Structure formats: C-alpha cells, structure tokens
C-alpha cells in the first residue's frame, strides 16, 4: 500500500505546481507595478530640479538680453560713444551714464555690479562711478587692492566671454562679459556684469529646505556649489556622464538628476536620498512581498488539506480493489484505468441484460393484455403499472404479423429492428411474439389523418421485401381507438383481417372502408351515408361470419365515438348496449342519420375546460385509476377531444401532466413527511414504488432516495 499512499504526494505536487505557475504569471505583473511606481516617484522628484533650473535660467537670460540690448538703448549709446578721453570720464555725460546703469542694476536684483571697461584709457564707468580701473576695483573690494590684477585678467577678453566663474579671494563668483564696439573710434570696450551671490544663495537655499535633498550648481571647473553653508559638500563620483542624468539615476544610496543651463552651460544638480524618493515604492514592495508569501503559505496549507481530502476516496477505492486481488506493485493509475475498463465492460453487459429484461417485461405485458378478455380501462391501467409501463399518448392501434409456418429468427429480428426505428415521442411501440405471430401495440399522438398515414408507413416498412423471408408474411392492422380498454377491439379486427388478405386498411380491398372512415373522421357524414350500399356490398357482404363480426364492431365503434364528439353521449351509450343480433345495416344507417341531424360540435369553452381538467387532476391525483378516460367521462367529452384540447393549450399530454403533478407533490412529501418511498408512491397515486421510482427519475434525473439524501 506504500505506492497507494503516494496519491497524496501526487495531489500535493499538482496543487503546488499550479500555485507556482500562478506566482510565475503574477511576478511580471508585480515587476511592472514596481517599475511604474519607481518611474512615477522619480518623475515627481524631477519637478524640483526643473523649478530650480527655470528660476535661475530666467534671471540669467534677462542678463543676456540686457547685454544684447545695451548698445541699442538711446540713453546708453550716446555717452558710451562720447567717452573718448580722460576728461570725458569726468564730464556730465559720464555721470549721467553712471546713473543710468544704477537704474538698470536696481531693476534687476540678480545683478551685483554693472560696468563698462575702457582698456585703452584704463577707465571703468559703472554703478560705483567713473574711475580709473584700479580705483574702481578698490571701491568694490573694501579699499583692498590685492587681487586687482587677477580680477582684471579674469574679466578681460579674450580670456573670458559670456558667463563664466572666477575664483577671487577664495570664493567662486559668476560673471558675464560682452564685447562692445565704439564705432567712431574703432575700439573695443567691455561690458562686465557681476552676478549677485546672495540672490543665487537665496534661490538654492529655498530648494534645500528639505533636509533629504541637496540642490547645487556644477561649474565648468567641476566644482559643486550649494551656497548652503559650504561651497563643496559632495564629492563628485558619478558612474555616468551628466548628460545621462537628465531622466534621473539611482546610484548607491543616492538619486541624482541633472539639468543643463542654457544661458551658462553649467549644470543644475539635485541629489536626494534614495529611500526618500522610493519611500512609497518600498512600502508597496513590502506589501506585495508579504502578499506573495501569504499566498504561497496559504496555497501550500490548502494544498496539503486538499491533497489529503481528495485522495481519501481514491485510497478507499484502491484498498477495496486490493482486497479483491490488486498487487502492491501495481501502478496506481494504470490499475485504475484497467479496473475502469473492466467496469465499463460489466456496465455494458448489465445494460444489455437490463434492456433484455425490459423487452421481456414489455413482451409479457403485451401477451397478457391481448390474451385476456375485454378489460375495462382501470384494469388496463393497473396492468400497465404492474409492468412499469405508462401510456403517454391517447390513441391505440394493434398490428398482427404472421407467416405460413411462423416467423423465422432472422425475419423476426429484422421486424423488431423496423419497430425500433419507428419509435418516437408521438409513437410508442410494444411488441410480443407468441402463437407464431408478432403482436404490436402502437400508442400514438396526432390527428386522425396523420395517424392513418403513420400506420400506412409502418405497414409499408414491415412488408418491405428486405424484411420478409421466402414465402411472405401477413401484416394486418386494426382500427385505432382513443381508449386503452379498446385495445382488444383493434386486436380482434387485426386478427379477423388476417383471415382475408395479407394487408388490410391500406390495400385495394379496403379502399372503400378507408374512404368511409375518412368521411367519418372529417365529419362528412352525408358522403359516408351515400357510400353505405357500396360498403355493405363489397366490404361487409364478402366477409365470412367471424370477419364480418369484427368489421361490424370496428364500424360501430367509430360511429359511437363520433356521437360522443358531437355531444350525443346518451345516444352513444344506448347503441353501445345494443345487441349485435339486431339488423346492423339498420343500426349503421340510424347512427349516420343521427350524426347528420345533430352535426354540431359542442360549444365547449376552452378557457373553462382546461381549468376543470386541472382541478379534477389536483383533487384526484392520488387515485391510481386516474386516466384520460376518467377525465373525459367527468367532463362529458370524448377522449380524443380532451387529449387534443389539453395538449394544444398546455403543450403536454394529460398523462405527462398527471405524472408531473404527482412528482411535485411527492417531492413535498419527501422533504416534509416521514413516509418511506413506497408510502409516498401510494399516496400520490402510483400503484407500485417501482413505477414511482421510474417516473421520478425520468422527470428529476435522480432517484427519490438520492433526492431525499441531498
């Protein structure tokens, strides 16, 4: 049994593989979530450097614009060109020039100093006044002339042009230099703008308020300035060029993002703590990892439980099979497949045996029914219940097939195959072979004309040459009736017809009778009366006494049924009691006359009849003898009329409706009462529990016992 215990392992392995597959499918999705959130976190951090760069670039661009427009301003151009000697630098125009430049500085807070340097004269005119270059520097450096030559060298083109930084007095200052032209003197002069360090500091300090980030400017010399206490706070150690940091880059514990300054060519740099940037991502990652772990742990526990639970029935089955001879070395699933194949074979054999038993039961029913006297409807119903047979359709007809020396085995099998092929919901077939004849009862649904045609097709199939042995067979049919108690009438008619010809009703010798019956069914009673003489001369007059008797019974039964349909119930009962010893010609003529005189279909109210039928069924469903005939008698209508009316209005036959109603009542009793199945069957109108179980399973697809257990 050790190998059998591996079933739990097989189940567990299957569940774990499924869980791992689901996790593998989920992993790319979780990775995508992580990457997306990381990008969003980085993007939100980039807003700070964008704002910083836009603020500084806006101020520096205004300085560029100021320098570009300098020589085009009327109040600047005139004194700029007129200062061509040392005396001019002390003139009114020079001081006017100084005032104008002071106004420009005041209008632009980022400018610390604005001046024009005349190298050939050694003079500077700026916001501090109009002085020789050394004196101008001295006024701006707290009267300390040290470093003048360095400054002059730094701010004098062609050494520098545009924005640049110079380290003077241990501090890095930002300058903007632009070469101007004195057109009249054909000389170069230089516009020198010094950027206010305090303004730059204020902007960077605002960006550095968050202690988790550092905003800085990277100069062309490679120094990093933050103006937040120290000039160089972070060592530059980037594994990637600055140009690749535009979209941000995670390096170690830092997140770096850079923006290039368009006016200066410098870089603005934002350095942040990686944990701060990815704070929300880390939380989500932890949640996802915990979720994955819980899913894996929960799935493993569930797999263990399901493996144990689902393997129990299989283990129990295998133990039982081992007790019946299974070897321990047998592969579990190979053994199961083998046993299933064996069980399928046994099931097929059982089904064949069951089908054979059902054929025997139906054959016995047909034999016993046709061998007894003339039973009433109640007796026929009881016999059907005993044999587990239910008549679903209202019409009945009997066919008798015989041969000169009986029916051979091959021919009998061929005929039985034909009968199986004609079975349908509207045509149930029951047959039995006894007394060297094959007896067939057809239980049919449809119009009179349709059933006539159906019986004709069946007779043609049965008499086909491929189905007959050498020597031929006789195949005769009786009249069809809408009452099970008259099955014997149809049977006697078929036997009697067999004494005359091989085929009755649908051959040349019965065309007259067929036409007569058609007129009766179509209620053309006048035409039926006109052909009465022909019927007596050529159909009834040539028959022997026994055949004549059964033919007369067939005609009378059809006429009596017509009387019922016309509402003349009393007349029908009178003629049913009349002795056959009377002049049957007179009786038939009398019946036809009464049908012609009273030809009116009863004006039955359909809306009234259907509720009455259902009400009668609901009150009497517990009566085992409840049938189409008892309902028709209660309403004073014919069986066929009630059957057609109910099926047309309710889309089901009366027998089916009765059975369904009984099953619904039985379901209520099974759920609430303490009765056993046999007691419930009797209480809802079944004559036996076998019939009840069969009908219950037919409509509910489950047995009563299983229904109660569920």
Buried (B, 14 or more C-beta within 10 A) or exposed (E): EEBBEEBBEBBBEBBBEEBEEEBEEBEEEBEEBBEEBBEEBBEEBBEBBEBBBEBBBEBBBBBBEBBEEBBEEEEBBEBBBBBBEEEBBEBEBBBEBBEBBBEBBEEBEBBBBBBBBBBEBBBBBBBBBBBBBBBBBBBBBEEEEEEBEEBBEBBBBEEBEBBBBBBBEEEBBBBBBBEBEBEEEEBBBBBBBBBBBEBBBBBBBEBBEEEEBBBBBBBEEEBBBBBBEEBEBBEEEBEEEBEEBEEBBBBEEBBBBBBBBEBBEBBBBBBBBBEBBBEEBBEBBEEBEEEBEEBBEEBBEEBBEBBBEBBEEBBEEBEEBBEEEBEEEBEBEEBBEBBEEEEEEEEEEEEEEEEEEEBEBBBBBBBEBBEEEEBEBBBBBBBBBBBBBBBBBBBBBBBBBBBEEBBBEEBBEBBBEBBEEBEEEBBBBBBBBEEEBBBBBBBBBBEBEEBBEBBBEBBEBBBEEEBBBEEEBBBBBBBBBBBBBBBBBBBBBBBBBBBBEBBBBBBEBBEBBBBBBBBBBEBBBEEBBEBBEEBBEBBBEEBEEEBBBBBBBBBBBBBBBBBBBBBBBEBBEEBEEEEEEEEBBEBBBBBBEBBBEEEEEBEBEEEEBBEBBBEBBEEBBEEBBBBBBBBBBEBEBBBBBBBBBBBEEBEEBBBBBBBBBBBEBBBEBBEEEEBEBBEBBBBBBBBBBBBBBBBBBEBBEEBBEEBBEE
